[in-house]
Structures are given as structure tokens and as C-alpha cells.
Amino acid sequence: MKTFKGRVLAGGYFKGEAIVSHQGVNTLATFQKSALKNAKQVIASDQNNPDLYGKNITGLALCLPITIGSTTGGLVIQTVCSMGINPSCFLFSESIDSLAASGIVLAKVWNDSKVICIDKLGDEFLNTIKSGDQIEVKEDGSVTIL
Amino acid sequence: MYTPKMHLTDEEMAILRGEKGDTLAKVMETVVRFGDIFDAPKLVPVTHHEGHLVTSFGIGLLKPLFKTMDELIQDNLKTKGPFTLDPRPIDYKNVKCNLLEKLVFSKIMYSKQDMYEEQLMKVGLKNKNAFSCTCYLDEVGNIPKMGDILSWAESSAVVYANSVLGARCNRNSGMLDLFGSVLGKVPYFGLLTDEGRKATWCVELKTTKLPEAQILGSAIGMKVMEDVPYVIGLDKFLGHELNDETKAYLKDFGAASASNGAVGLYHIDKLTPEAKELGEKLITKDAKTYVIDDEEIERVYKSYPIMWKKPNKRGNLVFIGCPHLTYSQLINWTKKIEKGLNDVNKKKVNRRVIMTCAPDVKEKFMRSEYYPKLISFGVKLSSICPLMYTNNPITHSKRIMTNSNKLRTYSMARYYKDDDLLALITKGEK
């Protein structure tokens, strides 16, 4: 078991599976296809991201450095949160970027979303965790790989 | 009530407490929470009141967006100045669709377009021509001054405003762009500060010729992600003056860097305003270095995956103009296509070619001698957003060809260099 501590931007408890992107996650490219289909889960559709492409990310803990891409990004995160098909947690190794931060804040303030968001977990976190790992996330921003 | 970390004035606190209505309180809370995440010490006034919004499409599932717009309208909230926004998603006149496509677009995908445009008018949309990602062009006229504070979104417009115009704007998301324009205030952090505008990457360009703008931007975006690059060596090809040609190059370069990475500001040595003023003082001491030569450009180009289901089949639809083309780019493409067709004794391009530009640019171009020529070649001119068009699950399967790295990133479109694309549409097999 290894535990990492980050900054809590939206707290909550989660126990479940992680999915990891070692590169910046392009929010629009990743979520748009499933969101537009009104799908029940998000199958990541960013062709440039081999870590996530074609995989389900709904209900998982998405571990990533930052998000990148179009400035629709925040609205896309808010939308998938309002549809209930968002990753349960966004776990950033770096400081959160402005688009993801917008999305998390919009989802909290306007949709009362329960999405969990922690940033500044560090490079070692992303180097250690692997897709499929079981993890536990606590209110205080600790993330334990079980 | 949310307890802000940043310092707010008495008036701002009153808004947050709900003294000017619940909706404005939520708008303020969103902006303040957002700023607090980045340790912004305060809000600062937006000095260029013409906003630019990224969300131009009435996609039915964007229910949170429409609901928020309704709440703003009910509380009679408007932006401080008129705003422009990204291109419309459909243009049946110039981008023909079959019945099934029309059904999917109008009844499913963009079923809320008309309703959403009504909402936009009520909160401050400039006019019906205001739909373009290139709002900063002279013809469109949403042009901030150097040092202006903005509340814009649209990654390609933000990076252009910051880098080429020297304005100051963070990479705001959709909704935050609108909220900052309603409040007339934005959090002070990141690209609004002198420190945040310093380059943490030094890019040394060592190519033997001017690289394709969209590949160079893509290479830098994928390398530096959200950091600020200072590019040395590009002035050797572009010169030291911002004219129509260099601005068009930087528009396309920036759009690729912002969509393939998350670049919000770049400096081009001896060319962009802050680089001209401050030079290499803009580069931080511990900046990383990225050397780009001909091999690196080719490596990046060859790394783009081809997403067509049948990659060996001929492309059947071409989009040129993401971001929207400038007036000069339209003239240049018209001349190049004319020459390409003349070389092979043909009168028309050999497949569907759609060029896109701002409605105001299109009106100007239609008055020029080049418009009848371009149309006679079989090219269609539209103000559509190609990306929104490719979002249709049916058009998704078309083999779309483009010279836009942004469109490539967000769709199944295949990227071609300008000259290759020109050769294919004029000389390629029918």
C-alpha cells in the first residue's frame, strides 16, 4: 500500500478502480463522442491518447497530469457531471489547469455534483499508479493504492 | 455562503452574499472559487468589454448551459459589452447535407440552436454576424489593445489575443468567459500577471525552411503543454513585422499549439509585441530547451494517426479554414487553386472542398474579384465550424481531409500539408 497526499479541490470518499493517463487529457476529444451520443458511460475517444483511447472512464478515478485542448473543456466536464457519466474522481499529479478547474467549479456550484477532485499529488503518484489498481480516496486528499 | 480566500471589495462581497440576486451570487461564487484555486489575490476589471464565447452550438444535451442562460435572463443579467462567439455548427446552403444528415443535425444534434441563439441575443450577443473563432480580425472588429484584460474563451482566440495582440487573458472555459463578461471582472492570476507571461520553454528553430504553421504549433503544443514557449529562429522566415501574412501564420500556429497542447501564450523572438519589447528577458532562468529541426517537424507530422476506417481510400471532403481563414488567406488559396488547375488544364477541383471564414470576411470577399473565381472552381465558402460539422455521427464516417491540426485532433479528419492538399484537390485522381 502506498499513500499520496494532494490538495482537495472537491472532497469526498471513493474506493474503486483507477485509470491512468500519463499525458495531458484532451477533455473535448476524450468526452465528446460519448456525451454527444447521450451514452450511459464515457468511452474515451481521443485518438492521440493511447492510455485512454477506447476505454471506459465513467465511475473510475481518472489519474492524470493536467487536461489540455479546447476551452470548451470546463463546460464538457460540467455536462458529463450533470449527466452522471463523469469519472468519480479527477486525480491530478500537477496543479490543476484552468479548464478542468472551471469544470469542477461549475459542476459544484450549478449542479451540486459529487465529483471528487484532488490535485498536486506529485509525479511519483503518476509514475506509481497503474490502470486497474484499486485505490481509496479520502476527504483529506489522501489517495492510497491498495 | 462560500468563504472566499481572495480579497473582495465590499461591493463584490455584497454580490456574493446575494444582495443583487441569487443568480449573480452564483456567478460571483463560480468566478471567485475558480480564482481561489489559483491563489488569485483579487478580482480585476475587464478592460476590453467585448467578450468572446466558445459555446456557439445548441447541442441538446448541454442542459446545464441552457438552464444557466435562462437563469441569467430571468434576472435580467447581461454582459457589460456586446460579445462575439465561435462559428455556427450548420450551414445547409453551402455545406450540403442529405436528408438523414439534416435530420440528425436539426432534430437531434443541434436541436436547440435557434432557442440558444435567442438566449445569446438576450444576454448580449453583438449581432447575427458575430459567429467566428477569428473575432480579432479587422473585418470582425473585436480587437483588444495591448495590456487589455479580457474575459474570452476559444483556445485559438485566447492564444492569439495574448501572443499577437499583447492582451491578457487566461485560458477560460466556456461559461467562465460569459460570467467574467457579466461581472466585468476576472480573477488576477496566470497569464494576467507579468510573472505568468514569462517563458518556461525556449524553443530553438533550426529548420532549413519555414515549417508548416500547423505542424510547428502542434510540435510545440505537444512538448510544452500549458507552458509559455519563447521561439527563437522563426523571425528568420517571418521577418520582424506583424503584417497580414505573418498574423495569418501565427493564427494557425497558435491554434495548433493550443489544441494539440494547452498553450495560452507564446512569444516569437523579434516579432510578437512583448518579445520585441523585452526580448530574452522573458525567458526564465530554468527554462527547458526544445530544438526543432527538419527531422523533428517530419517526425511530428508522421506521428499523426490516420483514423479513417478505410485509410487507403480516397478522401471525399476537404475542409480548409480551422481556425477561420483571413481575407488574405482566401485570396492566396484562390490564386493557388487557379494555378493548380491551370497546370493540368482543369476547371474545377476534383472533390468537395469547403473553405470557412468569418461572416464579415465572407461579405468582404464576396465583393472582391476573387469570389466568382473561387466559386467557379467548385469550392464552397461557408462560415460553419468544421469541427461541429464533423460531430455528426454520420459525417464522422466521411473521409475528411484538412490542413487544420485542430480539426484533426477533434475529429476523424486526416491532416495534409497545404501543398499536398492543393495537389490532391487539383491534380489528384477524381
Contacts between the chains, C-beta under 8 A, distances in Angstrom:
chain1	res1	chain2	res2	distance
A	9	B	37	6.1
A	24	B	225	5.3
A	24	B	226	7.7
A	24	B	261	7.3
A	24	B	262	6.5
A	26	B	409	6.9
A	28	B	410	6.0
A	29	B	409	6.0
A	29	B	410	5.4
A	32	B	391	6.8
A	32	B	410	7.2
A	35	B	61	6.3
A	36	B	59	7.0
A	36	B	61	7.0
A	36	B	109	7.1
A	36	B	391	5.9
A	36	B	393	7.5
A	37	B	393	7.1
A	38	B	61	5.8
A	47	B	305	5.3
A	47	B	307	5.4
A	47	B	412	7.9
A	48	B	260	7.8
A	48	B	305	7.2
A	48	B	409	6.5
A	65	B	225	7.9
A	66	B	225	6.7
A	66	B	226	6.2
A	66	B	262	7.1
A	67	B	262	7.6
A	68	B	225	6.1
A	68	B	226	6.9
A	68	B	261	5.8
A	68	B	262	4.0
A	69	B	155	7.2
A	69	B	259	5.8
A	69	B	262	6.7
A	69	B	409	7.2
A	69	B	410	7.8
A	70	B	54	7.2
A	70	B	155	5.4
A	70	B	259	6.2
A	70	B	406	8.0
A	70	B	410	7.0
A	71	B	54	4.8
A	71	B	153	4.0
A	71	B	154	5.7
A	71	B	155	4.8
A	71	B	158	6.7
A	71	B	171	5.9
A	71	B	172	6.3
A	71	B	173	5.6
A	71	B	174	6.4
A	71	B	177	7.5
A	72	B	54	5.3
A	72	B	55	6.5
A	72	B	153	7.7
A	72	B	173	7.2
A	72	B	174	5.0
A	73	B	173	5.6
A	73	B	174	8.0
A	74	B	173	2.6
A	74	B	174	6.1
A	74	B	175	6.5
A	74	B	176	6.4
A	75	B	54	7.8
A	75	B	55	6.1
A	75	B	62	7.2
A	75	B	64	7.7
A	75	B	65	6.4
A	75	B	173	6.0
A	75	B	174	3.7
A	75	B	175	5.5
A	78	B	64	5.3
A	78	B	175	7.1
A	79	B	61	6.6
A	79	B	62	5.9
A	79	B	63	7.7
A	79	B	64	6.0
A	79	B	65	7.6
A	82	B	63	6.4
A	82	B	64	4.7
A	83	B	61	7.1
A	96	B	37	6.4
A	97	B	171	7.6
A	97	B	226	5.6
A	97	B	262	6.3
A	98	B	34	7.8
A	98	B	38	7.3
A	98	B	170	5.4
A	98	B	171	4.9
A	98	B	172	6.7
A	98	B	173	7.0
A	98	B	190	6.8
A	99	B	171	6.3
A	99	B	173	4.8
A	99	B	262	7.6
A	101	B	34	5.9
A	101	B	37	4.7
A	101	B	38	7.2
A	102	B	34	6.0
A	102	B	172	6.9
A	102	B	173	3.4
A	102	B	174	7.9
A	102	B	175	6.9
A	102	B	176	4.8
A	103	B	173	6.4
A	105	B	30	5.5
A	105	B	33	4.7
A	105	B	34	5.0
A	105	B	37	7.4
A	106	B	30	6.4
A	106	B	64	7.3
A	106	B	173	7.6
A	106	B	175	5.6
A	106	B	176	7.8
A	108	B	33	7.4
A	109	B	26	5.7
A	109	B	29	5.5
A	109	B	30	4.9
A	109	B	33	6.7
A	110	B	26	6.7
A	110	B	30	7.3
A	110	B	64	6.1
A	110	B	67	7.8
A	110	B	68	6.0
A	111	B	64	5.9
